[in-house]
């Protein structure tokens, strides 16, 4: 869910609009389908209950008609005077008379043979006549009469009885004389299997059952093993007739349950109709609504796609321009030739970009001028500081009358000043910087004589690399002034240069008095103020070299200082490798890329 929400939030406006249209259409279709189903199913259910009551009542009336018809047929046979007269002459019946008796019975049932299976006629002692109307000609193995008289099956009063055995329906009656009520014989008629089933007139999905007064099932539309007939009869007795209800019956689910008791014989008709059959019309409507909804969703997607493509085209153009602006191309303009809100947005964006370009240009020029001024001030600060220290050395020598040494120092100072005045390049080869260092060391050796030993170790390929001018001399000078000058006894100074990948590393190492941790941490901090008249010992030379390198190449380059009081100091200078420099680096380039 969270991932889907994030995907939605990060998707384009067009996709969001399409998704919203799809969701809206689906919600509308779902509401329509739910409401339609709820209203339609209730309507169909109420209509089905009313129709089902009529159908079950009609089935019951059909059963009554069948019972009435069979009762009249039985009366026409058993109350016929000729048949009764022949039955009175049972002991005198000859073959001819039995044939005549059979013809009499045949004449009575002539128009009912399509309903009858077998007709049995007995006198009070034995079988007399058997009429078989089974068109297949086969013997019905379910028939439990088989020309054998079983008097206990008959009502002694002479009423018509119905009996069902092994699925065969029997109509039976004892024959009595009309005047004396003397017992004359017995008649049994078995009905054809489909006679009463046809009277049910049941739909294929309807399950109909008919029970007699003794709760015996007379006929059913189907013999489904999943339906328990005894349970149906029990429910039918508990339920009010002619009031359908819903029953939950496995595996069919909900079913409409309707009962009716016939007025003539008291037979109970039970009907079951699956609810899914009743709701077929509703489901069909639902499927049509769903199909129409799917078509509507597809049409909605297409329509939304085309309309949003036209509507959001200006936003897409504005996004492309903004992507260019993100890559620092601030001179971009968007073209939206419309008079609506998008056109106004485009014009406002163009005005905003014009103002941004103006402000960027103004701020950039001011920053460039400021940084150029700072850079020139930092570079100019080196020379007065160095000159101050050198003149202080000459003053010291003059106090002791060291004229030869003063001459050497003056010559070395003249070489340095000449190089500084004559060479206006920002970048110089390492070998030129070493010449400045040697001139400076010549001055310092005159001052310290043999008390300080100096060693210079440079990689073979480092001499022709280019570095900013006067970045080593102030560091060497600080090693003398702050580290070795105050040390008691001899001292050592090492200048090492190596190439490390894409960087050149110079290390100026002395074993002087060292540096305090607090002072070391503050030494390279730059306040932004340039002090051209700073006195000896302020550390401006080292600080200015560090800031100058960072302004040229970026903050990943510059100076690092390591040392503790009494253990000497190591100053490392890191600059990029540069060869064949034809122009000085742009001091306003914050990326610090060297020109090679």
Secondary structure, 3 states (H helix, E strand, C coil): CHHHHHHHHHCCHHHHHHHHHHHHHHHHHHHHHHHHHHHHHHHHHHHHHHHHHHHHHHHHHHHHHHHHHHHHHHHHHHCCHHHHHHHHCHHHCCHHHHHHHHHHHHHHCHHHCCCEEEEEEEECCCEEEEEECCCCCCCCCCCCCCCCCCHHHCCCCCCCEEEEECCEEEEEEEEECCCCCCEEEEEEEEECHHHHHHHHCCCCCEEEEEECCCCCEEEECCCCCCCCHHHHHHHHHHCCCCCCEEEEECCCEEEEEEEEECCCCCCEEEEEEEHHHHCHHHHHHHHHHHHHHHHHHHHHHHHHHHHHHHHHHHHHHHHHHHHHHHCCCCCCCCCCCCCCHHHHHHHHHHHHHHHHHHHHHHHHHHHHHHHHHHHHHHHHHHHHHHHHHHHHHHHHHHHCCCHHHHHHHHHHHHHHHHHHHHCCCCEEEHHHHHHHHHHHHHHHHHHHCCCEEEEEEECCCCCCCEEECCCCHHHHHHHHHHHHCCCCCCEEEEEEEEEECCEEEEEEEECCCCCCHHHHHHHCCCCCCCCCCCCCCCCHHHHHHHHHHHHHHCCCCEEEEEECCCCCEEEEEEEECCCCCCCCCCCCCCCCCCCC
